[in-house]
Amino acid sequence: MRHCPSPNFGPRRNDLTPTLIVIHYTAMASADAAIARLCDPQAEVSAHYLIDRSGPVTQMVKEDQRAWHAGAGEWRGLTDINSRSIGIELDNDGTHPFPEPQMAALEDLLQGIRNRWPVAASDIIGHSDMAPGRKSDPGPRFDWARLARQGLAAPVAPETQCDGFEHAAQRAGFTAPVDHATLLRATRLRFAPWREGPLTDDDLQLYHRV
């Protein structure tokens, strides 16, 4: 693993420790360009890790520190996601598939993080999950079902009870205060990025088909 320390970090607030992992894409021309920005003190952004599309992993912030990657948002009713999470950037512009070496490296990194911190599979999320409407990463080309097959994303089975789309989405973790259309786009981006049009019964099936 390569180390490129970023100055953009601080202590986790209120004695919080990592219980979430947030996956991003860089949306930049190259991994080196993204690392340069994440280590630029004037940019005031960072992440714990970046994975190059060919597989190498760069660590920029230690896991016990608070990186500046998530911004405003909410997951399962929790805020200050930066203090609760580890941020992973993937070298991708959001329009291309994520290559096999990159996905394999991500799976290894996720397993390692979960060996060190109590992160449930259901709390490995995308930036768009905790910031609906504001963020779209890791985007429609990201293979969540693949992670789910490895026990690294959840849920993988439908709920036995459902009392409407908004409640189903909230139970799945999407608690950020957004309107119906934004919430629908966010859940589709995670579970069914190919689906368009008005709400259907299928949109209540908020799980990964593995």
Stockholm file with secondary structure:
# STOCKHOLM 1.0

chainA/1-210         MRHCPSPNFGPRRNDLTPTLIVIHYTAMASADAAIARLCDPQAEVSAHYLIDRSGPVTQMVKEDQRAWHAGAGEWRGLTDINSRSIGIELDNDGTHPFPEPQMAALEDLLQGIRNRWPVAASDIIGHSDMAPGRKSDPGPRFDWARLARQGLAAPVAPETQCDGFEHAAQRAGFTAPVDHATLLRATRLRFAPWREGPLTDDDLQLYHRV
#=GR chainA/1-210 SS CEECCCSCEEECGGGCCCCEEEEEECCSSCHHHHHHHHTCTTTCCCCSEEECTTSCEEECSCTTEEESCSCSCCBTTBCCHHHHEEEEEESCCSSSCCCHHHHHHHHHHHHHHHHHSCCCGGGEEEHHHHSBTTBCTTCTTCCHHHHHHTTSSCCCSCCSCCCCHHHHHHHHTCCSCCCHHHHHHHHHHHHCTTCCSSCCGGGGCCSCCC
#=GC SS_cons         CEECCCSCEEECGGGCCCCEEEEEECCSSCHHHHHHHHTCTTTCCCCSEEECTTSCEEECSCTTEEESCSCSCCBTTBCCHHHHEEEEEESCCSSSCCCHHHHHHHHHHHHHHHHHSCCCGGGEEEHHHHSBTTBCTTCTTCCHHHHHHTTSSCCCSCCSCCCCHHHHHHHHTCCSCCCHHHHHHHHHHHHCTTCCSSCCGGGGCCSCCC
//
